[in-house]
Amino acid sequence: MLRRCAASAAYRQGNTLMRTGNLDEAVVLYRKAVLADPDNPNYKIALERTMVAASRAHLDKAREFEQNDQLEAALGEYKQASEYDPSNRLAVSKVAELDRTIRDRVESSRPKPAIQEMRERARA
């Protein structure tokens, strides 16, 4: 009985947060509700819907960051989107793509070792 009361309270708080657009926090509360009362289909449905909505919101933010060449921020948003919706292939592939791009940029910005520079000059 106590668990169901806690589940109900978390569900109501999740609904409030959902209405105000706090999707990430709503997901946390819906998860609590589902954990406390796993047989309640309303809690499961609310969690699934909110996770999909949160995934879309993070995808939108990620695209915006990516367009502004803020790749670290975009990567974080794509990761969050893929965690909420692991079936979203775009988000999953973007995580891998941006991770590679960021690594490549870091590598190219590092000074080359002296021996490598000497070899390149010798070849030229």
ChimeraX attribute file (.defattr): number of C-alpha atoms within 10 A of each C-alpha:
attribute: neighborCount
match mode: 1-to-1
recipient: residues
	/A:1	7
	/A:2	8
	/A:3	12
	/A:4	15
	/A:5	13
	/A:6	15
	/A:7	24
	/A:8	19
	/A:9	16
	/A:10	22
	/A:11	25
	/A:12	17
	/A:13	17
	/A:14	28
	/A:15	20
	/A:16	13
	/A:17	17
	/A:18	20
	/A:19	11
	/A:20	10
	/A:21	14
	/A:22	15
	/A:23	22
	/A:24	20
	/A:25	16
	/A:26	27
	/A:27	26
	/A:28	16
	/A:29	23
	/A:30	30
	/A:31	22
	/A:32	21
	/A:33	29
	/A:34	23
	/A:35	15
	/A:36	19
	/A:37	19
	/A:38	15
	/A:39	10
	/A:40	14
	/A:41	11
	/A:42	14
	/A:43	25
	/A:44	18
	/A:45	13
	/A:46	20
	/A:47	23
	/A:48	17
	/A:49	12
	/A:50	24
	/A:51	22
	/A:52	19
	/A:53	20
	/A:54	24
	/A:55	26
	/A:56	20
	/A:57	17
	/A:58	24
	/A:59	23
	/A:60	16
	/A:61	18
	/A:62	26
	/A:63	19
	/A:64	14
	/A:65	18
	/A:66	17
	/A:67	11
	/A:68	10
	/A:69	11
	/A:70	13
	/A:71	18
	/A:72	15
	/A:73	16
	/A:74	25
	/A:75	23
	/A:76	17
	/A:77	24
	/A:78	28
	/A:79	23
	/A:80	23
	/A:81	28
	/A:82	24
	/A:83	15
	/A:84	21
	/A:85	19
	/A:86	15
	/A:87	10
	/A:88	16
	/A:89	11
	/A:90	13
	/A:91	25
	/A:92	18
	/A:93	14
	/A:94	19
	/A:95	21
	/A:96	13
	/A:97	12
	/A:98	18
	/A:99	14
	/A:100	12
	/A:101	13
	/A:102	14
	/A:103	11
	/A:104	11
	/A:105	10
	/A:106	10
	/A:107	11
	/A:108	10
	/A:109	9
	/A:110	8
	/A:111	8
	/A:112	11
	/A:113	8
	/A:114	9
	/A:115	9
	/A:116	10
	/A:117	12
	/A:118	12
	/A:119	10
	/A:120	10
	/A:121	9
	/A:122	8
	/A:123	7
	/A:124	6
